[in-house]
Amino acid sequence: MAPGSVANARPGSFADVLFFSIETLATVGYGDMYPITPYGRMVAGSEIACGLAFTAILTGLTFVRFSRPRAKVVFAANPVVAIHNEKPTLMVRIANGRAYALTDAVAKLNVLTHKTTTEGRVLRRAQELRLERAQIPYFPLAWTLMHVMDERSPLHGCDAARVIEAGARVFVTLEARDPALATTVQDIRNYGPEDIRFGMRYADAVTTAEDDALILDLTKISALEADTGVERMEPGWTEREE
């Protein structure tokens, strides 16, 4: 726009002033080209400010993106409802995907259901499900969250058909302390009504090595097997065939 504003730039050469602009934005300044007019200095100064701001913003975004602590918790693909202590129990298995243990782990289990009123309005309601154990001080391998579906449970008397009819969605949240990063990590997983498996239980995913060390196979976190106690359940409790 103003020929002669950049020293040593060939007259009419767009490439020269383009590369001078790139050098200015990157704050490199090789020295062979430089602004020599007030207009050139004004444009170069504006580009220097933009280049510094771009570098600072990009560095900050990159640092935040890759330095953010992650829980690395592995959730089972399906919740299950099996017999535990002669009572139907909703279970969700989670595992620690890190090479070291998390501490002060706190889990919460919630269910979201919808119900149609007599006026035809659809109401959605979230209820927290009481866990047999909601906190553990040391989380090295796997942890199975258990909610007994007794008279106090919002899911009392539910079978597969009623869960699907109510559109029940199960939400699992976990918060734990990462001792390596000295910070708190969080994770969440939700399951749809079609994901819940009635009459099934989790297969064992932990084995013992020769030195008596416990080994967790993360590939078996979602492995299921038939629940042998299902015969004691009320008729119609297990999943019905389509």
NUDREN-762853 format. One line per 8 residues: their letters; for each residue z, x, y of N, C-alpha, C. Coordinates in nm, 3 decimals. Layout:
N
A> Z/X/Y/Z/X/Y/Z/X/Y ~ ...
//
This chain:
242
MAPGSVAN> 0.000/0.082/-0.121/0.000/0.000/0.000/0.000/0.085/0.126 ~ 0.054/0.207/0.116/0.057/0.299/0.231/0.020/0.437/0.183 ~ -0.110/0.467/0.175/-0.154/0.599/0.128/-0.092/0.712/0.211 ~ -0.058/0.822/0.144/0.001/0.936/0.211/0.152/0.930/0.218 ~ 0.216/0.829/0.157/0.362/0.820/0.160/0.428/0.915/0.062 ~ 0.353/0.961/-0.040/0.408/1.050/-0.144/0.335/1.183/-0.137 ~ 0.410/1.288/-0.117/0.350/1.421/-0.109/0.297/1.464/-0.244 ~ 0.184/1.538/-0.240/0.120/1.594/-0.360/0.060/1.488/-0.452
ARPGSFAD> 0.058/1.364/-0.410/-0.010/1.260/-0.489/-0.156/1.258/-0.447 ~ -0.243/1.254/-0.545/-0.386/1.254/-0.514/-0.423/1.126/-0.441 ~ -0.501/1.136/-0.336/-0.538/1.018/-0.259/-0.609/0.914/-0.346 ~ -0.561/0.793/-0.341/-0.622/0.684/-0.417/-0.590/0.684/-0.565 ~ -0.501/0.774/-0.611/-0.467/0.781/-0.754/-0.350/0.686/-0.784 ~ -0.379/0.580/-0.852/-0.274/0.487/-0.891/-0.181/0.549/-0.994 ~ -0.237/0.633/-1.084/-0.155/0.695/-1.189/-0.047/0.784/-1.128 ~ -0.081/0.860/-1.022/0.017/0.951/-0.962/0.136/0.873/-0.904
VLFFSIET> 0.107/0.771/-0.826/0.218/0.697/-0.765/0.294/0.615/-0.870 ~ 0.224/0.573/-0.980/0.294/0.501/-1.087/0.395/0.593/-1.154 ~ 0.354/0.715/-1.189/0.446/0.807/-1.255/0.555/0.854/-1.158 ~ 0.525/0.863/-1.031/0.628/0.894/-0.934/0.733/0.782/-0.929 ~ 0.685/0.658/-0.939/0.778/0.544/-0.941/0.866/0.548/-1.067 ~ 0.807/0.583/-1.181/0.885/0.592/-1.305/0.990/0.702/-1.294 ~ 0.950/0.818/-1.240/1.046/0.927/-1.223/1.159/0.887/-1.129 ~ 1.126/0.809/-1.026/1.229/0.767/-0.932/1.326/0.668/-0.996
LATVGYGD> 1.272/0.572/-1.071/1.357/0.474/-1.140/1.450/0.542/-1.240 ~ 1.399/0.644/-1.308/1.480/0.716/-1.406/1.568/0.822/-1.342 ~ 1.560/0.838/-1.210/1.636/0.939/-1.134/1.612/1.079/-1.189 ~ 1.490/1.104/-1.234/1.457/1.239/-1.286/1.425/1.333/-1.170 ~ 1.328/1.298/-1.091/1.293/1.378/-0.973/1.246/1.518/-1.007 ~ 1.123/1.531/-1.059/1.071/1.663/-1.097/1.050/1.752/-0.974 ~ 1.021/1.693/-0.860/1.010/1.774/-0.739/0.869/1.801/-0.693 ~ 0.768/1.778/-0.780/0.631/1.805/-0.736/0.580/1.693/-0.645
MYPITPYG> 0.635/1.572/-0.659/0.601/1.462/-0.569/0.730/1.407/-0.509 ~ 0.725/1.373/-0.380/0.843/1.322/-0.311/0.796/1.242/-0.190 ~ 0.878/1.146/-0.145/0.836/1.063/-0.030/0.844/1.143/0.100 ~ 0.746/1.119/0.186/0.742/1.195/0.311/0.734/1.104/0.434 ~ 0.726/0.973/0.415/0.721/0.879/0.527/0.841/0.785/0.519 ~ 0.880/0.726/0.632/0.991/0.629/0.627/0.966/0.517/0.527 ~ 0.845/0.469/0.519/0.814/0.363/0.423/0.832/0.414/0.280 ~ 0.783/0.534/0.252/0.797/0.591/0.118/0.943/0.613/0.081
RMVAGSEI> 1.022/0.662/0.180/1.165/0.684/0.150/1.236/0.551/0.124 ~ 1.198/0.446/0.197/1.261/0.316/0.176/1.231/0.261/0.036 ~ 1.106/0.272/-0.005/1.069/0.224/-0.138/1.136/0.309/-0.245 ~ 1.137/0.441/-0.229/1.199/0.529/-0.328/1.350/0.503/-0.336 ~ 1.415/0.482/-0.221/1.558/0.453/-0.223/1.589/0.324/-0.297 ~ 1.506/0.222/-0.276/1.526/0.095/-0.347/1.508/0.113/-0.497 ~ 1.410/0.195/-0.535/1.387/0.218/-0.678/1.501/0.298/-0.741 ~ 1.557/0.391/-0.666/1.671/0.468/-0.718/1.790/0.375/-0.744
ACGLAFTA> 1.818/0.285/-0.650/1.928/0.190/-0.669/1.903/0.100/-0.790 ~ 1.780/0.052/-0.805/1.746/-0.032/-0.921/1.757/0.046/-1.051 ~ 1.714/0.173/-1.049/1.721/0.255/-1.170/1.865/0.281/-1.213 ~ 1.953/0.310/-1.117/2.094/0.331/-1.151/2.157/0.204/-1.206 ~ 2.127/0.089/-1.141/2.183/-0.037/-1.188/2.133/-0.071/-1.327 ~ 2.005/-0.050/-1.353/1.949/-0.078/-1.485/2.015/0.008/-1.592 ~ 2.032/0.137/-1.563/2.095/0.226/-1.660/2.239/0.185/-1.689 ~ 2.313/0.150/-1.584/2.453/0.110/-1.602/2.463/-0.019/-1.682
ILTGLTFV> 2.379/-0.118/-1.650/2.385/-0.245/-1.721/2.345/-0.229/-1.866 ~ 2.238/-0.154/-1.891/2.192/-0.133/-2.029/2.296/-0.059/-2.112 ~ 2.360/0.041/-2.050/2.464/0.115/-2.122/2.583/0.026/-2.156 ~ 2.624/-0.057/-2.060/2.736/-0.147/-2.084/2.706/-0.249/-2.193 ~ 2.586/-0.310/-2.189/2.550/-0.408/-2.290/2.541/-0.346/-2.429 ~ 2.485/-0.226/-2.436/2.475/-0.157/-2.565/2.613/-0.124/-2.620 ~ 2.702/-0.076/-2.535/2.837/-0.042/-2.580/2.912/-0.165/-2.629 ~ 2.901/-0.276/-2.554/2.970/-0.399/-2.595/2.913/-0.451/-2.726
RFSRPRAK> 2.782/-0.443/-2.742/2.719/-0.498/-2.863/2.761/-0.422/-2.988 ~ 2.766/-0.291/-2.983/2.791/-0.213/-3.103/2.938/-0.174/-3.120 ~ 3.019/-0.187/-3.017/3.160/-0.152/-3.030/3.248/-0.273/-3.056 ~ 3.190/-0.393/-3.060/3.269/-0.513/-3.083/3.324/-0.512/-3.225 ~ 3.454/-0.528/-3.241/3.512/-0.526/-3.376/3.468/-0.647/-3.457 ~ 3.441/-0.626/-3.582/3.399/-0.733/-3.672/3.497/-0.744/-3.787 ~ 3.520/-0.866/-3.829/3.617/-0.889/-3.935/3.564/-0.841/-4.071 ~ 3.434/-0.856/-4.094/3.372/-0.821/-4.223/3.443/-0.891/-4.338
VVFAANPV> 3.466/-1.021/-4.318/3.527/-1.102/-4.423/3.416/-1.170/-4.502 ~ 3.428/-1.166/-4.634/3.329/-1.228/-4.722/3.385/-1.362/-4.770 ~ 3.312/-1.470/-4.742/3.355/-1.604/-4.782/3.278/-1.646/-4.907 ~ 3.346/-1.718/-4.994/3.278/-1.775/-5.110/3.173/-1.875/-5.064 ~ 3.067/-1.889/-5.141/2.958/-1.978/-5.101/2.999/-2.124/-5.106 ~ 3.096/-2.158/-5.192/3.136/-2.297/-5.209/3.288/-2.310/-5.220 ~ 3.347/-2.407/-5.152/3.486/-2.442/-5.183/3.488/-2.515/-5.317 ~ 3.601/-2.514/-5.382/3.615/-2.583/-5.510/3.739/-2.672/-5.506
VAIHNEKP> 3.737/-2.775/-5.589/3.854/-2.860/-5.610/3.887/-2.853/-5.758 ~ 4.000/-2.790/-5.790/4.040/-2.768/-5.929/4.187/-2.806/-5.946 ~ 4.230/-2.809/-6.071/4.369/-2.840/-6.102/4.453/-2.715/-6.086 ~ 4.558/-2.726/-6.004/4.653/-2.616/-5.986/4.794/-2.675/-5.989 ~ 4.874/-2.630/-6.083/5.008/-2.687/-6.102/5.001/-2.838/-6.121 ~ 4.900/-2.880/-6.199/4.882/-3.020/-6.237/4.849/-3.110/-6.118 ~ 4.797/-3.053/-6.012/4.757/-3.132/-5.896/4.619/-3.087/-5.849 ~ 4.535/-3.181/-5.806/4.404/-3.140/-5.752/4.423/-3.059/-5.624
TLMVRIAN> 4.356/-2.947/-5.619/4.376/-2.853/-5.508/4.241/-2.805/-5.455 ~ 4.225/-2.814/-5.325/4.106/-2.759/-5.260/4.127/-2.610/-5.239 ~ 4.031/-2.530/-5.284/4.044/-2.384/-5.277/3.922/-2.324/-5.207 ~ 3.948/-2.222/-5.128/3.843/-2.142/-5.065/3.881/-1.996/-5.081 ~ 3.793/-1.919/-5.144/3.823/-1.778/-5.167/3.756/-1.692/-5.061 ~ 3.832/-1.599/-5.005/3.779/-1.504/-4.908/3.815/-1.364/-4.954 ~ 3.740/-1.266/-4.908/3.763/-1.128/-4.949/3.749/-1.035/-4.829 ~ 3.817/-0.925/-4.835/3.810/-0.823/-4.731/3.693/-0.730/-4.762
GRAYALTD> 3.594/-0.729/-4.675/3.476/-0.647/-4.698/3.488/-0.504/-4.648 ~ 3.603/-0.470/-4.592/3.623/-0.333/-4.543/3.676/-0.243/-4.653 ~ 3.667/-0.113/-4.630/3.717/-0.016/-4.727/3.868/0.002/-4.718 ~ 3.930/-0.057/-4.616/4.074/-0.048/-4.599/4.129/-0.188/-4.575 ~ 4.260/-0.203/-4.587/4.322/-0.335/-4.580/4.341/-0.380/-4.436 ~ 4.332/-0.512/-4.417/4.371/-0.575/-4.292/4.518/-0.615/-4.301 ~ 4.581/-0.635/-4.188/4.722/-0.671/-4.187/4.743/-0.798/-4.106 ~ 4.856/-0.862/-4.132/4.896/-0.984/-4.059/4.784/-1.087/-4.054
AVAKLNVL> 4.726/-1.116/-4.170/4.616/-1.211/-4.177/4.670/-1.354/-4.172 ~ 4.611/-1.437/-4.086/4.648/-1.577/-4.072/4.522/-1.662/-4.090 ~ 4.530/-1.759/-4.181/4.415/-1.845/-4.209/4.449/-1.989/-4.177 ~ 4.348/-2.064/-4.135/4.363/-2.207/-4.110/4.247/-2.280/-4.176 ~ 4.279/-2.396/-4.230/4.180/-2.478/-4.298/4.180/-2.616/-4.232 ~ 4.064/-2.658/-4.186/4.051/-2.788/-4.119/3.937/-2.867/-4.182 ~ 3.949/-2.999/-4.174/3.843/-3.085/-4.224/3.801/-3.178/-4.112 ~ 3.671/-3.194/-4.096/3.613/-3.284/-3.996/3.545/-3.399/-4.068
THKTTTEG> 3.590/-3.521/-4.043/3.533/-3.638/-4.107/3.487/-3.737/-4.001 ~ 3.401/-3.829/-4.042/3.360/-3.935/-3.950/3.381/-4.070/-4.016 ~ 3.412/-4.168/-3.935/3.441/-4.303/-3.983/3.380/-4.404/-3.887 ~ 3.319/-4.506/-3.943/3.257/-4.611/-3.862/3.354/-4.727/-3.846 ~ 3.383/-4.763/-3.721/3.475/-4.873/-3.693/3.405/-5.007/-3.714 ~ 3.484/-5.113/-3.706/3.427/-5.248/-3.721/3.331/-5.281/-3.609 ~ 3.345/-5.214/-3.495/3.251/-5.235/-3.383/3.124/-5.153/-3.397 ~ 3.116/-5.074/-3.503/2.996/-4.994/-3.526/2.998/-4.857/-3.461
RVLRRAQE> 3.111/-4.818/-3.403/3.121/-4.686/-3.341/3.159/-4.583/-3.444 ~ 3.099/-4.465/-3.433/3.128/-4.355/-3.525/3.231/-4.264/-3.460 ~ 3.346/-4.250/-3.525/3.453/-4.165/-3.475/3.462/-4.040/-3.562 ~ 3.471/-3.926/-3.497/3.487/-3.799/-3.567/3.629/-3.748/-3.545 ~ 3.689/-3.703/-3.652/3.829/-3.662/-3.644/3.848/-3.532/-3.720 ~ 3.912/-3.437/-3.653/3.944/-3.308/-3.716/4.092/-3.306/-3.751 ~ 4.123/-3.267/-3.875/4.260/-3.261/-3.921/4.284/-3.127/-3.989 ~ 4.399/-3.069/-3.961/4.433/-2.943/-4.025/4.489/-2.969/-4.165
LRLERAQI> 4.443/-2.892/-4.261/4.488/-2.905/-4.398/4.600/-2.805/-4.425 ~ 4.708/-2.855/-4.477/4.826/-2.772/-4.503/4.796/-2.677/-4.619 ~ 4.820/-2.548/-4.596/4.796/-2.446/-4.698/4.926/-2.409/-4.767 ~ 4.914/-2.377/-4.897/5.032/-2.329/-4.968/5.082/-2.198/-4.908 ~ 4.989/-2.116/-4.863/5.025/-1.992/-4.794/4.920/-1.966/-4.687 ~ 4.963/-1.970/-4.563/4.870/-1.955/-4.452/4.871/-1.816/-4.390 ~ 4.961/-1.729/-4.433/4.972/-1.595/-4.374/5.012/-1.495/-4.481 ~ 4.949/-1.380/-4.476/4.988/-1.270/-4.565/4.998/-1.143/-4.480
PYFPLAWT> 5.099/-1.061/-4.503/5.115/-0.940/-4.421/5.015/-0.830/-4.455 ~ 4.957/-0.836/-4.576/4.869/-0.727/-4.622/4.752/-0.790/-4.695 ~ 4.630/-0.763/-4.649/4.509/-0.825/-4.704/4.413/-0.716/-4.750 ~ 4.433/-0.661/-4.872/4.347/-0.553/-4.917/4.222/-0.599/-4.992 ~ 4.232/-0.705/-5.074/4.121/-0.743/-5.161/4.076/-0.887/-5.135 ~ 4.123/-0.980/-5.218/4.080/-1.119/-5.209/4.201/-1.209/-5.186 ~ 4.172/-1.327/-5.129/4.276/-1.425/-5.098/4.215/-1.563/-5.118 ~ 4.281/-1.644/-5.200/4.236/-1.780/-5.225/4.324/-1.877/-5.148
LMHVMDER> 4.264/-1.945/-5.051/4.336/-2.046/-4.974/4.345/-2.174/-5.056 ~ 4.464/-2.234/-5.062/4.486/-2.352/-5.144/4.547/-2.465/-5.063 ~ 4.487/-2.582/-5.074/4.541/-2.704/-5.011/4.556/-2.809/-5.119 ~ 4.680/-2.852/-5.143/4.708/-2.953/-5.245/4.670/-3.091/-5.190 ~ 4.586/-3.162/-5.264/4.538/-3.292/-5.222/4.634/-3.402/-5.270 ~ 4.757/-3.397/-5.219/4.857/-3.495/-5.258/4.859/-3.610/-5.158 ~ 4.969/-3.689/-5.161/4.977/-3.807/-5.076/4.978/-3.772/-4.927 ~ 5.017/-3.649/-4.893/5.021/-3.609/-4.753/4.888/-3.554/-4.703
SPLHGCDA> 4.794/-3.538/-4.792/4.667/-3.477/-4.757/4.567/-3.581/-4.706 ~ 4.487/-3.547/-4.603/4.380/-3.638/-4.559/4.274/-3.659/-4.666 ~ 4.269/-3.572/-4.766/4.169/-3.581/-4.872/4.226/-3.642/-4.998 ~ 4.344/-3.702/-4.989/4.407/-3.759/-5.109/4.319/-3.867/-5.171 ~ 4.296/-3.853/-5.302/4.217/-3.951/-5.375/4.068/-3.937/-5.360 ~ 4.022/-3.835/-5.289/3.878/-3.818/-5.268/3.811/-3.758/-5.390 ~ 3.694/-3.809/-5.421/3.608/-3.747/-5.520/3.481/-3.701/-5.450 ~ 3.385/-3.652/-5.526/3.264/-3.597/-5.466/3.190/-3.703/-5.384
ARVIEAGA> 3.183/-3.825/-5.438/3.109/-3.931/-5.368/3.177/-3.968/-5.237 ~ 3.309/-3.978/-5.236/3.381/-4.015/-5.114/3.375/-3.905/-5.009 ~ 3.377/-3.779/-5.053/3.366/-3.667/-4.959/3.230/-3.669/-4.889 ~ 3.124/-3.696/-4.966/2.991/-3.701/-4.907/2.978/-3.823/-4.815 ~ 3.035/-3.935/-4.857/3.030/-4.056/-4.775/3.101/-4.036/-4.642 ~ 3.214/-3.964/-4.644/3.290/-3.940/-4.521/3.231/-3.827/-4.439 ~ 3.131/-3.757/-4.494/3.071/-3.645/-4.421/3.171/-3.535/-4.392 ~ 3.261/-3.510/-4.486/3.369/-3.413/-4.464/3.315/-3.271/-4.458
RVFVTLEA> 3.343/-3.204/-4.349/3.307/-3.063/-4.331/3.435/-2.981/-4.325 ~ 3.439/-2.876/-4.402/3.557/-2.790/-4.411/3.534/-2.665/-4.327 ~ 3.630/-2.634/-4.240/3.622/-2.517/-4.155/3.734/-2.420/-4.192 ~ 3.697/-2.294/-4.209/3.794/-2.190/-4.240/3.793/-2.088/-4.127 ~ 3.907/-2.060/-4.069/3.919/-1.958/-3.966/4.018/-1.853/-4.012 ~ 3.988/-1.728/-3.983/4.075/-1.618/-4.022/4.095/-1.525/-3.903 ~ 4.218/-1.485/-3.882/4.251/-1.388/-3.778/4.341/-1.282/-3.841 ~ 4.306/-1.156/-3.821/4.382/-1.047/-3.883/4.383/-0.926/-3.791
RDPALATT> 4.470/-0.835/-3.821/4.485/-0.711/-3.745/4.411/-0.600/-3.817 ~ 4.322/-0.532/-3.744/4.250/-0.417/-3.799/4.325/-0.291/-3.760 ~ 4.394/-0.224/-3.853/4.473/-0.106/-3.816/4.388/0.012/-3.775 ~ 4.264/0.019/-3.824/4.179/0.133/-3.787/4.134/0.125/-3.642 ~ 4.104/0.003/-3.596/4.059/-0.016/-3.458/4.172/-0.057/-3.366 ~ 4.290/-0.083/-3.423/4.407/-0.127/-3.345/4.374/-0.248/-3.261 ~ 4.308/-0.346/-3.321/4.271/-0.467/-3.251/4.269/-0.584/-3.347 ~ 4.258/-0.704/-3.294/4.254/-0.825/-3.374/4.109/-0.867/-3.399
VQDIRNYG> 4.079/-0.901/-3.523/3.944/-0.945/-3.560/3.952/-1.091/-3.606 ~ 3.843/-1.164/-3.586/3.839/-1.305/-3.620/3.708/-1.337/-3.689 ~ 3.712/-1.440/-3.773/3.590/-1.487/-3.838/3.606/-1.634/-3.870 ~ 3.493/-1.703/-3.888/3.495/-1.847/-3.915/3.381/-1.881/-4.009 ~ 3.404/-1.981/-4.093/3.300/-2.028/-4.185/3.318/-2.179/-4.202 ~ 3.209/-2.252/-4.206/3.218/-2.396/-4.229/3.131/-2.434/-4.348 ~ 3.175/-2.538/-4.416/3.107/-2.588/-4.535/3.078/-2.736/-4.519 ~ 2.961/-2.778/-4.563/2.925/-2.919/-4.561/2.981/-2.991/-4.682
PEDIRFGM> 2.978/-3.124/-4.684/3.033/-3.199/-4.798/2.961/-3.170/-4.928 ~ 2.832/-3.138/-4.919/2.757/-3.109/-5.041/2.789/-2.972/-5.098 ~ 2.861/-2.890/-5.022/2.897/-2.756/-5.071/3.021/-2.756/-5.159 ~ 3.104/-2.860/-5.149/3.229/-2.864/-5.223/3.201/-2.894/-5.369 ~ 3.256/-2.812/-5.459/3.235/-2.827/-5.602/3.362/-2.882/-5.667 ~ 3.351/-3.004/-5.720/3.463/-3.066/-5.790/3.458/-3.029/-5.938 ~ 3.575/-3.009/-5.999/3.581/-2.977/-6.141/3.541/-2.834/-6.172 ~ 3.539/-2.746/-6.071/3.506/-2.605/-6.090/3.619/-2.520/-6.032
RYADAVTT> 3.626/-2.397/-6.078/3.721/-2.301/-6.021/3.654/-2.165/-6.012 ~ 3.716/-2.074/-5.937/3.658/-1.941/-5.917/3.680/-1.853/-6.040 ~ 3.575/-1.782/-6.078/3.588/-1.684/-6.186/3.659/-1.561/-6.133 ~ 3.724/-1.488/-6.222/3.800/-1.370/-6.182/3.704/-1.262/-6.132 ~ 3.733/-1.209/-6.013/3.648/-1.105/-5.953/3.719/-0.972/-5.942 ~ 3.844/-0.965/-5.988/3.923/-0.842/-5.978/3.944/-0.785/-6.118 ~ 3.915/-0.657/-6.132/3.937/-0.587/-6.259/4.031/-0.469/-6.236 ~ 4.081/-0.414/-6.344/4.173/-0.301/-6.338/4.108/-0.176/-6.393
AEDDALIL> 4.112/-0.069/-6.315/4.053/0.058/-6.358/4.148/0.131/-6.453 ~ 4.102/0.246/-6.505/4.183/0.322/-6.599/4.312/0.374/-6.537 ~ 4.311/0.399/-6.406/4.431/0.447/-6.339/4.516/0.331/-6.284 ~ 4.491/0.209/-6.335/4.563/0.088/-6.296/4.533/0.043/-6.154 ~ 4.431/0.099/-6.091/4.390/0.055/-5.958/4.309/-0.075/-5.970 ~ 4.331/-0.166/-5.876/4.259/-0.293/-5.875/4.124/-0.276/-5.806 ~ 4.021/-0.328/-5.869/3.885/-0.317/-5.816/3.830/-0.457/-5.795 ~ 3.783/-0.485/-5.673/3.725/-0.614/-5.639/3.573/-0.605/-5.638
DLTKISAL> 3.509/-0.693/-5.714/3.363/-0.700/-5.718/3.320/-0.808/-5.618 ~ 3.269/-0.766/-5.502/3.231/-0.861/-5.398/3.115/-0.950/-5.441 ~ 3.037/-0.906/-5.538/2.925/-0.989/-5.584/2.972/-1.110/-5.664 ~ 3.099/-1.110/-5.705/3.153/-1.221/-5.784/3.243/-1.313/-5.703 ~ 3.247/-1.295/-5.572/3.334/-1.378/-5.489/3.298/-1.526/-5.503 ~ 3.171/-1.556/-5.517/3.127/-1.696/-5.526/3.108/-1.743/-5.669 ~ 3.141/-1.660/-5.768/3.120/-1.698/-5.908/3.213/-1.812/-5.946 ~ 3.158/-1.915/-6.012/3.234/-2.033/-6.052/3.233/-2.050/-6.203
EADTGVER> 3.334/-2.121/-6.252/3.341/-2.158/-6.392/3.404/-2.296/-6.401 ~ 3.383/-2.362/-6.515/3.437/-2.496/-6.531/3.589/-2.494/-6.533 ~ 3.649/-2.594/-6.470/3.795/-2.604/-6.467/3.842/-2.670/-6.596 ~ 3.923/-2.598/-6.671/3.971/-2.650/-6.800/4.071/-2.762/-6.784 ~ 4.129/-2.779/-6.664/4.227/-2.885/-6.643/4.168/-3.013/-6.592 ~ 4.034/-3.020/-6.586/3.970/-3.137/-6.528/3.991/-3.261/-6.614 ~ 4.017/-3.246/-6.746/4.035/-3.362/-6.832/4.156/-3.445/-6.791 ~ 4.252/-3.383/-6.722/4.373/-3.455/-6.683/4.356/-3.531/-6.552
MEPGWTER> 4.238/-3.519/-6.493/4.216/-3.588/-6.366/4.181/-3.735/-6.389 ~ 4.191/-3.812/-6.282/4.158/-3.952/-6.290/4.008/-3.969/-6.312 ~ 3.967/-4.077/-6.377/3.822/-4.100/-6.398/3.748/-4.106/-6.265 ~ 3.626/-4.051/-6.264/3.544/-4.054/-6.145/3.574/-3.943/-6.046 ~ 3.668/-3.852/-6.080/3.705/-3.747/-5.985/3.600/-3.636/-5.980 ~ 3.542/-3.603/-6.094/3.445/-3.494/-6.098/3.316/-3.539/-6.033 ~ 3.229/-3.441/-6.011/3.102/-3.472/-5.948/3.018/-3.561/-6.040 ~ 2.958/-3.662/-5.982/2.878/-3.754/-6.057/2.732/-3.709/-6.060
EE> 2.666/-3.735/-6.170/2.526/-3.699/-6.180/2.443/-3.796/-6.097 ~ 2.338/-3.743/-6.036/2.251/-3.829/-5.954/2.172/-3.923/-6.048
//
